[in-house]
Amino acid sequence: MLKLKLLIIRNLKTEQGFTMLEVLVAILIALGFVAVSLQGMVVATAFRVKAQEKQIANQLIQEDVENINAIAAILPANPAKCSATDYDNGYAKYLWDSYTSAAYSSYSYTANPERRLLNDTQGKRLRLTRIIQDDTSIVPHQALRILYEVREWDGSSFSESIIATHYIEVIPNAALSCP
């Protein structure tokens, strides 16, 4: 019996568990895995925010394009616009003036449409700008050319980076009846 007790005591002394160094290495390996997974989550969140910015910017542009197309479809014919020799007398300018006038207010023209990223009061403010490409218009000036840009707006100035851009050309249906 004594021999058995001595054997058990000897075995207990040789098997004392993990050393402090082994525990520290295990903790460092676990922290490495946690750090890598958290970095992946941060990158995924950043991509999601950028995608949301792009989506809202494209919605601003799409709403404006749909409004202009709706007016272009119902714009009344004006035979004098068919043979315009300058931009101010053509269908392109006629369509733009009709869009910005109160006569078509049901199509919700807003001079500087903007939207916030999170909700109506919080988050980045994105603002749409329209650049009318009248210097590229050709006779008989039937196509309205617009370059859209959406940028972050802080209330007084734009950021340098463009979030979304889009170029369109719209020809009113009435212009298609010109000879």
C-alpha positions as CSV (number, residue, x, y, z in Angstrom):
1,M,0.0,0.0,0.0
2,L,2.8,2.3,0.8
3,K,4.4,1.6,-2.6
4,L,1.1,2.6,-4.2
5,K,1.0,5.9,-2.4
6,L,4.6,6.7,-3.3
7,L,3.8,5.9,-6.9
8,I,0.8,8.2,-6.9
9,I,2.7,11.0,-5.3
10,R,5.6,10.7,-7.8
11,N,3.1,10.8,-10.7
12,L,1.4,13.9,-9.2
13,K,4.7,15.8,-9.0
14,T,5.5,15.2,-12.7
15,E,2.1,16.1,-14.0
16,Q,1.5,19.6,-12.5
17,G,-0.5,21.1,-15.5
18,F,0.3,23.9,-17.9
19,T,3.3,26.2,-17.4
20,M,2.8,30.0,-17.3
21,L,4.5,30.3,-20.7
22,E,2.1,27.8,-22.3
23,V,-0.9,29.8,-21.0
24,L,0.5,33.1,-22.2
25,V,1.1,31.7,-25.7
26,A,-2.4,30.3,-25.8
27,I,-3.8,33.7,-24.8
28,L,-1.8,35.5,-27.5
29,I,-3.0,33.1,-30.2
30,A,-6.6,33.6,-29.1
31,L,-6.2,37.4,-29.1
32,G,-4.7,37.2,-32.6
33,F,-7.8,35.4,-33.9
34,V,-10.1,37.9,-32.2
35,A,-8.2,40.8,-33.6
36,V,-8.3,39.4,-37.2
37,S,-12.1,38.7,-36.9
38,L,-12.8,42.2,-35.5
39,Q,-10.8,43.8,-38.3
40,G,-12.9,41.9,-40.8
41,M,-16.1,43.2,-39.2
42,V,-14.8,46.8,-39.3
43,V,-14.0,46.5,-43.0
44,A,-17.4,45.0,-43.7
45,T,-19.1,47.9,-41.9
46,A,-17.1,50.5,-43.8
47,F,-18.1,48.8,-47.1
48,R,-21.7,48.8,-46.0
49,V,-21.7,52.5,-45.2
50,K,-20.1,53.3,-48.6
51,A,-22.7,51.2,-50.4
52,Q,-25.5,53.0,-48.5
53,E,-24.0,56.4,-49.6
54,K,-23.9,55.2,-53.2
55,Q,-27.5,54.0,-53.0
56,I,-28.9,57.2,-51.6
57,A,-26.9,59.3,-54.1
58,N,-28.2,57.1,-57.0
59,Q,-31.8,57.6,-55.6
60,L,-31.4,61.3,-55.7
61,I,-30.3,61.2,-59.3
62,Q,-32.9,58.6,-60.3
63,E,-35.8,60.7,-58.8
64,D,-34.7,63.8,-60.8
65,V,-34.3,61.8,-64.0
66,E,-37.7,60.3,-63.7
67,N,-39.2,63.8,-63.1
68,I,-37.5,65.2,-66.2
69,N,-38.6,62.2,-68.3
70,A,-42.2,62.6,-67.2
71,I,-42.2,66.2,-68.3
72,A,-40.5,65.3,-71.5
73,A,-43.3,62.9,-72.3
74,I,-46.1,65.5,-71.9
75,L,-44.3,68.7,-73.0
76,P,-46.6,70.4,-75.6
77,A,-45.3,70.7,-79.2
78,N,-44.0,74.1,-80.3
79,P,-43.2,74.2,-84.0
80,A,-40.9,77.2,-83.5
81,K,-38.6,75.0,-81.5
82,C,-38.0,72.6,-84.4
83,S,-35.7,74.9,-86.3
84,A,-33.9,76.6,-83.5
85,T,-30.4,77.9,-84.3
86,D,-29.4,78.6,-80.7
87,Y,-29.7,76.8,-77.5
88,D,-32.1,79.3,-75.9
89,N,-34.8,78.8,-78.6
90,G,-34.6,74.9,-78.8
91,Y,-36.5,72.1,-77.2
92,A,-33.6,71.4,-74.7
93,K,-34.0,74.8,-73.0
94,Y,-37.8,74.6,-73.3
95,L,-37.7,71.3,-71.4
96,W,-35.4,72.7,-68.7
97,D,-37.5,75.8,-68.3
98,S,-40.6,73.8,-68.1
99,Y,-39.1,71.5,-65.5
100,T,-38.0,74.4,-63.3
101,S,-41.2,76.4,-63.6
102,A,-44.2,76.3,-61.3
103,A,-46.4,75.0,-64.2
104,Y,-45.1,71.4,-63.6
105,S,-44.8,71.7,-59.8
106,S,-46.4,68.3,-59.4
107,Y,-43.1,66.8,-60.6
108,S,-41.4,68.2,-57.4
109,Y,-38.5,70.1,-58.8
110,T,-36.1,71.1,-56.0
111,A,-33.3,73.5,-56.8
112,N,-30.8,71.6,-54.6
113,P,-32.1,68.3,-53.5
114,E,-30.4,66.7,-50.6
115,R,-30.8,63.7,-48.3
116,R,-29.2,62.6,-45.1
117,L,-27.5,59.2,-44.8
118,L,-29.2,57.9,-41.6
119,N,-32.5,59.7,-41.3
120,D,-34.0,63.2,-41.8
121,T,-31.9,64.8,-39.1
122,Q,-28.8,62.8,-38.7
123,G,-25.9,61.5,-40.7
124,K,-24.0,62.9,-43.7
125,R,-25.8,65.2,-46.0
126,L,-25.6,64.4,-49.6
127,R,-26.6,67.0,-52.2
128,L,-27.3,66.7,-55.9
129,T,-26.0,69.2,-58.4
130,R,-27.0,69.5,-62.0
131,I,-24.6,70.8,-64.6
132,I,-26.5,71.7,-67.8
133,Q,-24.2,70.9,-70.8
134,D,-25.6,73.6,-73.1
135,D,-22.2,74.3,-74.6
136,T,-22.2,70.8,-76.2
137,S,-25.7,71.3,-77.7
138,I,-25.9,71.0,-81.5
139,V,-28.5,72.4,-83.9
140,P,-31.5,72.1,-83.6
141,H,-30.9,71.9,-79.8
142,Q,-33.5,69.2,-79.0
143,A,-31.5,67.1,-76.5
144,L,-31.3,68.4,-72.9
145,R,-27.9,67.2,-71.6
146,I,-27.4,67.1,-67.9
147,L,-24.4,65.9,-65.8
148,Y,-25.4,64.9,-62.3
149,E,-23.0,64.9,-59.3
150,V,-23.7,64.0,-55.7
151,R,-21.3,65.1,-53.0
152,E,-21.2,65.4,-49.3
153,W,-22.6,68.8,-48.2
154,D,-21.7,70.3,-44.8
155,G,-24.2,73.2,-45.1
156,S,-21.8,75.7,-46.7
157,S,-19.5,73.8,-49.0
158,F,-19.1,70.5,-50.9
159,S,-16.5,67.9,-50.2
160,E,-13.9,67.2,-52.9
161,S,-14.9,63.6,-53.6
162,I,-17.9,62.8,-55.8
163,I,-20.0,60.0,-54.4
164,A,-22.0,59.4,-57.6
165,T,-22.1,60.9,-61.1
166,H,-24.5,60.3,-64.0
167,Y,-24.9,61.9,-67.5
168,I,-28.2,61.9,-69.4
169,E,-29.6,63.2,-72.6
170,V,-33.4,63.7,-72.8
171,I,-35.3,64.5,-76.0
172,P,-38.9,65.6,-75.4
173,N,-41.5,63.5,-77.3
174,A,-42.7,66.7,-78.9
175,A,-39.3,67.2,-80.6
176,L,-39.7,63.8,-82.3
177,S,-42.6,65.3,-84.4
178,C,-40.3,67.9,-86.0
179,P,-39.7,67.4,-89.7
